[in-house]
């Protein structure tokens, strides 16, 4: 999820909340998308634990194989990002002279 890309940053989470709205029933996104975004939040956070409510919500929209596949893809993405940040890896095209994107 976009929240995962912020690696827990409160500013990044506020930006995502402003862009997507709350990840609850008031959001116009479909239930499957909201469940996947909530799973991304859980898996990208520290001390990730899937609660019964989210597990039930996921099972309403996905079968067990799809949930496992979604979780694996989310973990690869967030794990890759954490590794990049931990090692200070920059894209090949980046240099000290490259202007920041913000």
C-alpha positions as CSV (number, residue, x, y, z in Angstrom):
1,X,0.0,0.0,0.0
2,X,0.9,3.6,-0.2
3,X,1.2,3.6,3.5
4,X,3.8,0.9,3.4
5,X,6.0,3.1,1.2
6,X,6.2,5.6,4.0
7,X,7.9,3.0,6.3
8,X,5.8,4.1,9.2
9,X,6.3,7.8,8.8
10,X,3.4,9.8,10.3
11,X,3.6,12.4,7.6
12,X,3.4,9.7,4.9
13,X,0.5,8.1,6.6
14,X,-1.3,11.5,6.8
15,X,-0.7,12.1,3.1
16,X,-2.2,8.7,2.2
17,X,-5.2,9.3,4.5
18,X,-5.7,12.6,2.7
19,X,-5.5,10.9,-0.7
20,X,-7.4,7.7,0.0
21,X,-9.6,8.6,2.9
22,X,-10.0,6.3,5.9
23,X,-9.7,2.6,5.2
24,X,-13.1,1.8,6.5
25,X,-16.7,1.5,5.3
26,X,-17.0,5.2,4.6
27,X,-14.4,4.9,1.8
28,X,-15.7,4.6,-1.8
29,X,-13.1,1.9,-2.7
30,X,-14.5,-1.6,-3.0
31,X,-14.3,-4.0,-0.1
32,X,-11.6,-6.2,-1.6
33,X,-9.3,-3.2,-2.2
34,X,-9.8,-1.9,1.3
35,X,-9.1,-5.4,2.8
36,X,-5.9,-5.6,0.7
37,X,-4.8,-2.1,1.8
38,X,-5.5,-3.0,5.5
39,X,-3.4,-6.2,5.0
40,X,-0.6,-4.1,3.5
41,X,-0.7,-1.8,6.6
42,X,-0.4,-4.8,8.9
43,X,2.4,-6.5,7.0
44,X,4.5,-3.4,6.6
45,X,4.2,-2.3,10.3
46,X,6.3,-3.5,13.2
47,X,5.0,-6.4,15.2
48,X,2.6,-7.4,12.4
49,X,-0.3,-9.5,13.6
50,X,-3.4,-10.4,11.6
51,X,-6.5,-9.9,13.8
52,X,-9.7,-12.0,13.4
53,X,-11.7,-9.1,11.9
54,X,-9.2,-8.6,9.1
55,X,-8.9,-12.3,8.5
56,X,-12.7,-12.5,8.2
57,X,-12.8,-9.5,5.9
58,X,-10.1,-10.9,3.6
59,X,-11.9,-14.3,3.4
60,X,-15.1,-12.5,2.2
61,X,-13.2,-11.3,-0.8
62,X,-10.4,-13.8,-1.4
63,X,-9.8,-17.5,-1.1
64,X,-6.9,-18.8,1.0
65,X,-4.5,-19.1,-2.0
66,X,-5.2,-15.5,-3.0
67,X,-4.6,-14.2,0.5
68,X,-1.3,-16.0,0.7
69,X,-0.3,-14.7,-2.8
70,X,-1.3,-11.2,-1.8
71,X,0.6,-11.4,1.5
72,X,3.7,-12.7,-0.2
73,X,3.7,-10.0,-2.8
74,X,3.2,-7.3,-0.2
75,X,6.0,-8.7,1.9
76,X,8.4,-8.8,-1.0
77,X,7.6,-5.1,-1.9
78,X,7.8,-3.8,1.7
79,X,10.9,-5.9,2.5
80,X,12.6,-4.7,-0.6
81,X,11.9,-1.1,0.3
82,X,13.2,-1.6,3.8
83,X,16.4,-3.2,2.5
84,X,16.9,-0.3,0.1
85,X,16.5,2.2,2.9
86,X,18.6,0.3,5.3
87,X,21.6,0.1,2.9
88,X,21.1,3.6,1.5
89,X,20.8,2.2,-2.0
90,X,20.0,4.8,-4.7
91,X,18.8,4.1,-8.2
92,X,21.5,3.9,-10.9
93,X,20.4,7.2,-12.4
94,X,20.7,9.1,-9.1
95,X,23.6,11.3,-8.4
96,X,24.5,14.1,-5.9
97,X,23.5,16.6,-8.7
98,X,20.1,15.1,-9.2
99,X,17.4,17.4,-7.9
100,X,15.1,15.9,-5.3
101,X,11.6,15.1,-6.5
102,X,9.9,17.2,-3.9
